[in-house]
Amino acid sequence: MGFLGKLLRNIFLGINAIAAILLIFSAYSSCLNPCIHPVVACAGLFFPVCLILNFSFGVFWLIVYRKYVFFPILVLAVCWGSIRTYCPINWFKTDAPGGSLKILSYNTRAFGLKASHTKEKSNQVLTYLQECDADVICLQEYIWGGKLKKKDIDYALRKYRYKHYQSLGKGLNGLGVYSRYPILSAVSIPYKSNRNGSVAYRIKIGQDTLLVVNNHLESTKILESDVATYQDMVDAPDSQKLFAGTRKLLRKLADATVIRSKQTDVLADYIKNAKEENIVVCGDFNDTPISYTHHVLQKGLKDAFVESGNGLGISYNQNRLYFRIDHILVSQSMNVYNCTVDKTVNASDHYPIWCNVSLQ
């Protein structure tokens, strides 16, 4: 190998080392409390980019200089836990046994922006919920108005004998649950927020009690003008635009992450002190699998999608911001099957997520 070849090799090794450091840092950024490191705690958002970059280096060294292929492989091994959390692969699936429960969580975006539900024109969200055959349905952005009335929603879902609605933000937002089984109690979990919230339901399943915590954690504060900035960065990138746009968006995301972390800590304490053995924590977390929110709430629980889903499971589908921010977490003792981000309905900016569980 000549001088030029050695120089290029060292340059690529240096770039690979930087990419490796960024991947490891983003993979473990979920351990950082956003209250202490607001912007740095958002590093998990860049995890997929860092992952692709390191994987590409693995392919590059395999083709060009196999001696160094061990380096990206070692880095990927160090980050394997985060890789599996972000993009699980479960080749062998087990059918849900008889008697298992189907839990569904769906941010409805005001039931498809308050679309009417009549004989002439059905509301896509309500039609989906009628046909989903879930035992417990947890809804976020439960908002009606205009041509869609609360009685229309309840009538469409009348086969669910038990229901509860919780207004948030003086009616600007809401959480709802529909259940085939009796709801023994519904308790709002107190934390600071203008229009988001969490409600814990105790549901009687035979001789057991299932605790279901329905969540819509703090939104990202991204406005339409911010979306336009992001799309402009993607469509016509230049260094100045990328720097200014990224800095602006990161600051907004960091501010929301700080608020969400405080809500997460309150939720985690509530779940930790719960007496029920069977617990489901679900909803729109507004955070990815590599985040402080997911990391803290998952302690003592397991992610249904990681256990029984496949792929990225992207649940937010708008504005070229494609992430899995809707989650279902369950007790370690519960068996989980067939967790799916359901893309058969596209009436909201979120896809519903569901899974089957069996109680222990």
Buried (B, 14 or more C-beta within 10 A) or exposed (E): EEEEEEEEBEEBBEEBEEBBEBBBBBBBBBEBBBBEBBBEBBBBBBBBEBBEBBBEBBEBBEEEBEEBBEBBBEBBEBBEEBBBBBBBEBEEEEEBEEEBBBBBBBBBBBBBBBBBBEEEEBBBBBBBBBEBEBBBBBBBBBBBEEEBBEEBBBEBBEEBEBBBBBBBEEEEBBBBBBBBBEBEEBEEBEBEBEBBBBBBBBBBBEEEBBBBBBBBBBBBBBEEEBBEBBBEBEEEEEEEEEEEBEEBBBBBBBBBBBBBBBBBBBBBEBBEEBEBBBBBBBBBBBBBBBBBBBBBBBEEBBBBBBBBBBEBBBBBBEBEBEBBBBBBBBBEEBBBBBBBBBEEBEBBBBBBBBBBBBBE
